[in-house]
Amino acid sequence: MKIFMLLALAMSSYAADLTGNWLVKQESPDGNVRETYLDLKQDGTNITGAVRNINRDQKILSGSMDADGKVTIVLQGQNNRPGQRIMAKFANGELRVTMAGPRGTQPEEIVATRAAEGAGGPPAKIAPPELHKVPYNGLAKTPPMGWNSWNKFAGRVTAEDVKGMADAIVSSGMKAAGYIYVNIDDTWEGMRDTNGNITSNKKFPDMKGLADYVHSKGLKIGIYSSPGPKTCAGYEGSYGHEDQDAKTWASWGIDYLKYDWCSAGRIYKDEDMHAVYQKMGDALRKTGRPIVYSLCQYGRADVWTWAPEVSGNLWRTTGDIRDSWDSMTKIGFGQNDLAKWAAPGHWNDPDMLEIGNGGMSNSEYQVHMSLWSLLSAPLLAGNDLRTATPEILAILTNPEVIRIDQDKAGHQATRLSQNGEQEIWVKDLADGGKAIGLFNRATDAANMQIKWADAGITGKRKVRDLWAKSDVKWDDSGYSAQVPGHGVALIRVSK
């Protein structure tokens, strides 16, 4: 009899079926509302299905509910391995889901509501426009230089941080070195008003006032959006509001737009990218305001072949960089085949600088700065400039290295040679000279050398060590240096 009663109790627990589409609404302190849908199917103790937000669907790798209504869901991670775990409680027809809060806050329990079947998916597709050429906007004739909030602050960035960074750019000498743009990445967005106009959220109560502040420092300000309905962090994107948003940004005084693919991939295919990014290129042009256009779609769809046709000034060629030697070198040394696409006004973008964020040594950060400058890459600092050490500022503001990046010819360096973990890269300069980087990717020091003839250098030249800031005695045969492990020797060879 006791066993029968226990079985009856267990069966009664499972009789209240979890099957259905459950909506979890989570409001962040800045006022943004993030929607997560749990599309569940229950079969006894087993739960299958998917967890969906506007950016992606994640398959449930394993799921269960015990006799007490405790629900455990494990999402499928990379390579079919276990990923994020979601805990919930189901009782009396009510599903309470424990959701991770913003960084630094405790998880919160949220009551889910039943939603219509299929809800939570992407909106209907708006057909992209016919292709045409968007005229070049005349901007970024050398690679843009400035600062971006994401690498250090991610979703924690506030208007006060941006003001502080503008102040620091001026006081630290970075403005004098050429760093001009102060760019706000994701999580500034608020909701749309009744007329569909985008607003900024509680962290950015007065975007026009913030832009005015940055401009008062002799700097320019940038912003972030997505061609999809939501950004990567789940904030309001520009889907269906391209002209409206561009007009709003122009009215605020925005000078730079980073446009990140994210949820657009739930609506469009890669072959649509050209037309989708063209749509915003047209919208920016209609505003009449000069706004640098940065395409961020991770090097997909051979973006370098068509980005200039949409008036793109720079385009990401890779996934996101991390503050590590492995990430930085994999990205930086993987740019060789793209050199022919770099030109004044149009730049390959291997992502923002991690210099000063603490994950690499100063020698490795010199490699980072040297390689990006040889690549004619945008130089967008990603650290907290208010607390940057003199050593980090010296790396970021080295005028001779920056001059390589900002060379008016706009050529991108290519790999001249590779011998194991030692690589030599050469960049042609506008004055007929060359910039040469001798990179040692090994952990131990190595003697590296280059013969002038191999680099197309004839006749006696002036040689300058750009990190030592000293001239090098001419040797007819070539140049050699003892390069530390994870280090670089960067020279300029001039007539």
Order of alpha helices (4+ residues) and beta strands (2+ residues): alpha-beta-beta-beta-beta-beta-beta-beta-beta-beta-beta-alpha-alpha-alpha-beta-beta-beta-alpha-beta-alpha-beta-alpha-beta-beta-alpha-beta-alpha-beta-alpha-alpha-beta-beta-beta-beta-beta-beta-beta-beta
